[in-house]
Every structure is written in C-alpha cells, then in structure tokens.
C-alpha cells in the first residue's frame, strides 16, 4: 500500500510540475503572438481611433460648410437672374 501511495504522490507532483510548465509555455506563446500582432498592425499603417474620429469630425464640418455654400450659391444665382431680368 505504501508503494502505491508513494507512486500516486510522485504522479501528483509530476502532474503539478507539468501544469506549471504548460502555464509558462502558454504565457510565452501569448506574449509572442501579441508582439507579432502588434508588429503586423504597425506595418499596416492603420490610423488610431482618435485620428479616425478627428478626421470624421473635420469631414462632417466640411460637409456642413459645403451645403451652406451650395445654398448661398443658389441664392446668389437667383438674385443675379432677377437683376438680369430687370436690366434686360
């Protein structure tokens, strides 16, 4: 009985050690994969969320200004047409 208990103890220690080694390997793999992904993303030259939001805001302002100028252009074209009608 004592031999079986000792074998089971040794197997338990072996399993615990293997679990620790596997945990370390998993952590190293995660770190390596994270580094590779960060490098790959950096190589893609993508913009950050902040940069994207800033450009999006600029584009919205430009769109609003463009619409305002188009309306003003239409109003001025009407005035010019009215003036030409009076003169002509």
Backbone as numpy.savetxt, mean C-alpha at the origin, in Angstrom:
# Nx Ny Nz CAx CAy CAz Cx Cy Cz
9.90 -50.83 33.92 9.08 -49.64 33.92 9.94 -48.38 33.92
11.03 -48.45 34.69 11.88 -47.29 34.81 12.53 -46.97 33.46
12.86 -47.99 32.69 13.47 -47.79 31.38 12.48 -47.11 30.44
11.22 -47.54 30.49 10.19 -46.92 29.63 10.00 -45.45 30.00
9.98 -45.17 31.28 9.81 -43.80 31.74 10.98 -42.94 31.27
12.15 -43.50 31.36 13.33 -42.76 30.92 13.31 -42.51 29.42
12.88 -43.50 28.65 12.77 -43.35 27.20 11.73 -42.28 26.86
10.61 -42.32 27.56 9.57 -41.31 27.33 10.08 -39.92 27.71
10.83 -39.83 28.78 11.43 -38.55 29.19 12.36 -38.03 28.10
13.21 -38.91 27.60 14.15 -38.52 26.55 13.40 -38.10 25.28
12.36 -38.84 24.94 11.56 -38.47 23.76 10.88 -37.12 23.96
10.41 -36.86 25.16 9.79 -35.57 25.47 10.79 -34.43 25.32
12.00 -34.64 25.84 13.04 -33.62 25.72 13.41 -33.40 24.25
13.50 -34.49 23.51 13.82 -34.40 22.09 12.73 -33.62 21.34
11.48 -33.92 21.63 10.36 -33.22 20.98 10.36 -31.73 21.34
10.65 -31.42 22.59 10.70 -30.02 23.03 11.83 -29.29 22.31
12.98 -29.93 22.22 14.11 -29.32 21.51 13.81 -29.11 20.03
13.17 -30.11 19.42 12.82 -30.00 18.00 11.83 -28.87 17.77
10.88 -28.72 18.69 9.90 -27.63 18.58 10.60 -26.27 18.66
11.57 -26.16 19.54 12.33 -24.91 19.66 13.10 -24.61 18.38
13.73 -25.63 17.82 14.48 -25.45 16.58 13.53 -25.05 15.45
12.40 -25.71 15.36 11.42 -25.37 14.32 10.91 -23.94 14.47
10.71 -23.51 15.69 10.27 -22.14 15.95 11.33 -21.15 15.46
12.59 -21.43 15.74 13.68 -20.56 15.29 13.75 -20.52 13.77
13.61 -21.66 13.14 13.65 -21.73 11.68 12.49 -20.93 11.09
11.32 -21.05 11.68 10.15 -20.31 11.20 10.38 -18.80 11.30
10.94 -18.36 12.43 11.20 -16.93 12.62 12.24 -16.43 11.61
13.27 -17.22 11.35 14.28 -16.82 10.37 13.69 -16.75 8.97
12.84 -17.72 8.63 12.19 -17.70 7.32 11.28 -16.47 7.18
10.53 -16.16 8.22 9.66 -14.99 8.17 10.48 -13.71 7.96
11.58 -13.59 8.68 12.44 -12.42 8.55 13.00 -12.32 7.14
13.48 -13.44 6.62 14.05 -13.45 5.27 13.00 -13.09 4.23
11.81 -13.65 4.36 10.74 -13.36 3.41 10.31 -11.90 3.49
10.23 -11.37 4.69 9.86 -9.96 4.87 10.88 -9.06 4.19
12.16 -9.37 4.37 13.22 -8.58 3.74 13.14 -8.66 2.22
12.91 -9.83 1.71 12.81 -9.99 0.25 11.61 -9.23 -0.31
10.49 -9.30 0.39 9.30 -8.57 -0.06 9.53 -7.06 -0.01
10.16 -6.59 1.04 10.45 -5.15 1.15 11.36 -4.71 0.01
12.38 -5.52 -0.32 13.26 -5.18 -1.44 12.50 -5.19 -2.76
11.64 -6.19 -2.95 10.87 -6.28 -4.19 9.94 -5.08 -4.34
9.31 -4.68 -3.26 8.41 -3.53 -3.30 9.21 -2.26 -3.58
10.36 -2.13 -2.96 11.21 -0.96 -3.21 11.65 -0.90 -4.67
11.93 -2.05 -5.26 12.33 -2.10 -6.67 11.19 -1.74 -7.61
9.95 -1.94 -7.17 8.81 -1.61 -8.01 8.59 -0.11 -8.11
9.19 0.66 -7.23 9.08 2.11 -7.22 7.62 2.55 -7.09
6.92 1.94 -6.15 5.53 2.32 -5.89 5.48 3.51 -4.95
4.38 4.24 -4.99 4.24 5.41 -4.12 3.63 4.98 -2.79
3.89 5.80 -1.79 3.31 5.52 -0.48 1.86 5.98 -0.46
1.13 5.54 0.54 -0.27 5.93 0.69 -0.38 7.45 0.85
0.54 8.05 1.62 0.52 9.50 1.82 0.71 10.25 0.50
1.68 9.78 -0.30 1.91 10.42 -1.60 0.69 10.28 -2.50
0.09 9.10 -2.50 -1.09 8.86 -3.31 -2.23 9.79 -2.91
-2.47 9.91 -1.60 -3.55 10.76 -1.12 -3.29 12.23 -1.46
-2.02 12.66 -1.39 -1.69 14.05 -1.72 -1.97 14.33 -3.20
-1.57 13.43 -4.07 -1.81 13.61 -5.50 -3.31 13.54 -5.81
-4.01 12.68 -5.12 -5.46 12.56 -5.30 -6.15 13.88 -4.95
-5.70 14.50 -3.85 -6.27 15.79 -3.44 -5.95 16.88 -4.46
-4.73 16.89 -4.98 -4.35 17.87 -6.00 -5.20 17.68 -7.25
-5.42 16.44 -7.65 -6.22 16.15 -8.84 -7.67 16.60 -8.64
-8.21 16.41 -7.45 -9.59 16.84 -7.17 -9.69 18.36 -7.26
-8.71 19.05 -6.71 -8.70 20.52 -6.80 -8.58 20.98 -8.25
-7.73 20.32 -9.02 -7.56 20.67 -10.43 -8.85 20.44 -11.20
-9.55 19.37 -10.89 -10.83 19.07 -11.55 -11.86 20.15 -11.23
-11.93 20.56 -9.98 -12.85 21.61 -9.57 -12.53 22.92 -10.29
-11.24 23.25 -10.35 -10.82 24.48 -11.03 -11.12 24.41 -12.52
-10.92 23.26 -13.11 -11.21 23.07 -14.54 -12.70 23.27 -14.80
-13.55 22.73 -13.96 -14.99 22.90 -14.11 -15.39 24.36 -13.95
-14.76 25.05 -12.98 -15.04 26.47 -12.78 -14.65 27.28 -14.00
-13.47 27.00 -14.55 -13.00 27.72 -15.72 -13.86 27.42 -16.95
-14.32 26.20 -17.08 -15.20 25.85 -18.21 -16.51 26.63 -18.12
-17.06 26.75 -16.91 -18.30 27.51 -16.72 -18.07 28.99 -17.02
-16.93 29.53 -16.56 -16.62 30.93 -16.83 -16.41 31.15 -18.32
-15.76 30.22 -18.97 -15.55 30.31 -20.42 -16.89 30.33 -21.15
-17.81 29.48 -20.74 -19.13 29.44 -21.37 -19.86 30.77 -21.15
-19.75 31.32 -19.94 -20.41 32.60 -19.63 -19.81 33.72 -20.48
-18.50 33.75 -20.62 -17.85 34.78 -21.43 -18.19 34.62 -22.91
-18.30 33.39 -23.37 -18.68 33.15 -24.76 -20.08 33.68 -25.03
-20.99 33.51 -24.06 -22.35 34.04 -24.21 -22.33 35.56 -24.27
-21.55 36.17 -23.37 -21.45 37.64 -23.37 -20.88 38.15 -24.69
-19.85 37.48 -25.19 -19.26 37.89 -26.48 -20.26 37.76 -27.59
-20.99 36.67 -27.59 -22.02 36.47 -28.62 -23.08 37.56 -28.53
-23.49 37.93 -27.33 -24.49 38.99 -27.14 -23.95 40.32 -27.63
-22.68 40.62 -27.33 -22.06 41.86 -27.80 -21.95 41.90 -29.32
-21.59 40.79 -29.90 -21.49 40.73 -31.36 -22.84 40.93 -32.01
-23.90 40.44 -31.38 -25.24 40.59 -31.91 -25.65 42.07 -31.87
-25.32 42.78 -30.79 -25.65 44.19 -30.66 -24.88 45.03 -31.66
-23.60 44.72 -31.87 -22.75 45.50 -32.77 -23.12 45.19 -34.21
-23.41 43.97 -34.52 -23.62 43.53 -35.88 -24.96 43.80 -36.37
